[in-house]
Amino acid sequence: MKKLASRTAQTPLVQEFTFEWNDWVIDSVDGAKKTLGSTVALSKDPGETGLTGPVANTITFDCIPLPPGAVLAGGELIIEAAYTGSTAATITLGIAGSLTTILGSTSLMAAANTRTALLLTSALQHNAAGANVRATIAYTVANATAGKARVRLMYTVDGRAGEVQVA
């Protein structure tokens, strides 16, 4: 098949997932309602039925759904406010079956404004099936009392064109 020079372009898409120590999610693996670090009493919804705090626990959450054909182009983890209170608080990013393919274990207790680039050499670099980006957040010994982070992911989608460029 004869190939012609590319004349189309697309704007990269960006998705973000921002979370704080006292937010909560439904765990994507076990279906339980879990805080992202705080005790239930200190959560933003202390009256939520079935909500549990994660002392020495792990939360797994599909935080960014990607469309079929997504190709990772960049991204970062941004610590907006360091997690405090826990002995350790970490995050990994990946997909089901490969939980560290985008970001290996990284401390959420890093200083505010710390930025960690995401890995672009992974199997998810080309997301033909449309897998969700899965965050795994782990805490040890005690609950968090502060902290906020943002995951920012930039990607393009195969076959998508937003404009035509003239030669």
C-alpha positions in Angstrom: 0.0 0.0 0.0 1.4 3.4 -1.0 1.8 5.8 1.9 1.4 9.5 1.6 2.8 12.2 3.9 0.7 12.9 7.0 -1.5 16.0 6.7 -3.6 15.6 9.8 -2.9 16.6 13.4 -4.6 16.2 16.7 -4.4 18.1 20.0 -3.1 15.9 22.8 -5.7 15.0 25.4 -5.0 15.3 29.1 -6.9 13.7 32.0 -6.2 14.4 35.7 -7.1 12.6 38.9 -6.7 14.8 42.0 -7.2 13.3 45.5 -6.8 14.3 49.1 -6.1 12.3 52.2 -9.8 12.6 53.4 -11.5 11.7 50.0 -12.8 8.2 49.5 -13.3 5.8 46.6 -14.9 2.3 46.0 -11.9 0.0 45.7 -11.8 -1.5 42.1 -10.7 -4.9 43.4 -12.7 -5.7 46.5 -15.6 -3.2 46.0 -15.2 -1.8 49.6 -15.6 1.9 50.3 -12.2 3.2 51.5 -10.8 6.6 52.5 -7.6 7.7 50.8 -5.7 7.9 54.1 -7.9 9.4 56.8 -10.0 7.8 59.5 -13.7 7.6 58.7 -14.4 10.4 61.3 -12.1 12.8 59.5 -13.3 11.9 56.0 -15.3 14.4 53.9 -18.3 12.0 54.3 -18.1 10.6 57.8 -21.7 9.5 57.7 -21.2 7.3 54.6 -22.4 3.8 55.4 -19.7 1.1 55.1 -16.8 3.5 54.7 -13.5 2.2 56.2 -10.2 3.9 56.9 -7.0 2.3 55.4 -4.7 1.8 58.4 -2.0 -0.6 57.1 -4.2 -1.1 54.0 -4.1 -0.8 50.3 -6.6 1.0 48.0 -6.7 0.1 44.3 -8.8 2.4 42.1 -9.2 2.7 38.4 -8.7 6.5 38.4 -8.3 7.3 34.7 -10.2 5.4 32.0 -8.5 5.5 28.6 -10.2 5.0 25.2 -9.1 2.2 22.9 -6.2 3.4 20.8 -4.8 5.7 23.4 -1.0 6.3 23.1 0.7 7.7 26.2 2.6 10.9 25.4 3.5 12.1 28.9 2.4 12.7 32.4 3.4 13.2 36.0 2.5 12.8 39.6 2.4 16.1 41.4 2.5 16.3 45.2 0.4 19.4 46.0 0.6 18.9 49.8 2.8 16.2 51.4 1.0 13.3 53.1 1.6 13.4 56.9 0.5 11.2 59.8 1.3 7.8 58.2 4.7 6.1 58.6 4.6 5.5 54.8 2.2 6.5 52.1 3.0 5.4 48.5 1.3 5.3 45.1 1.9 3.1 42.0 0.2 3.5 38.6 -0.4 0.9 36.0 -3.2 -1.3 34.7 -4.8 -4.5 36.0 -2.2 -7.2 36.0 0.7 -4.7 35.8 0.3 -2.3 38.6 3.6 -0.5 38.3 3.9 -0.2 34.5 3.4 3.6 34.5 4.8 4.6 37.9 6.8 2.5 40.3 6.3 2.9 44.1 6.5 6.6 44.8 6.1 8.4 48.1 3.1 10.6 48.7 5.1 12.1 51.6 7.4 14.0 49.3 7.6 17.8 49.6 4.9 19.9 48.1 5.4 20.7 44.4 7.5 17.5 43.9 6.9 16.2 40.3 7.6 12.7 39.2 7.5 11.9 35.5 5.5 8.8 34.4 7.1 6.0 32.5 6.5 5.9 28.8 8.3 2.7 28.1 5.6 0.4 29.3 3.1 -2.0 27.7 0.5 0.7 28.2 2.3 3.1 25.9 -0.1 1.9 23.2 -3.4 1.1 24.8 -5.2 -0.8 22.0 -7.8 -2.3 24.4 -8.7 0.8 26.3 -7.5 -0.3 29.8 -8.0 1.9 32.8 -5.1 3.5 34.6 -5.1 1.9 38.1 -3.7 3.7 41.1 -2.6 1.6 44.1 -2.2 3.6 47.3 -0.7 2.0 50.4 -0.4 3.3 53.9 1.3 1.8 56.9 1.0 2.1 60.7 -1.2 5.2 61.0 -3.8 7.2 59.1 -2.9 10.3 57.2 -3.8 13.7 58.6 -3.0 15.8 55.5 -2.0 15.4 51.9 -3.0 16.1 48.3 -1.8 14.8 45.0 -2.6 15.0 41.3 -2.0 12.4 38.5 -1.8 14.1 35.1 -1.8 11.9 32.0 -1.4 13.1 28.4 -2.2 10.9 25.4 -3.3 10.9 21.7 -5.8 8.5 20.1 -4.9 6.5 17.0 -6.8 7.5 13.9 -8.1 10.8 15.5 -7.5 14.0 13.6 -8.5 17.4 14.7 -7.2 19.5 11.8 -5.6 19.3 8.4 -2.3 20.9 7.8 -1.5 22.3 4.3 1.9 21.7 2.9 
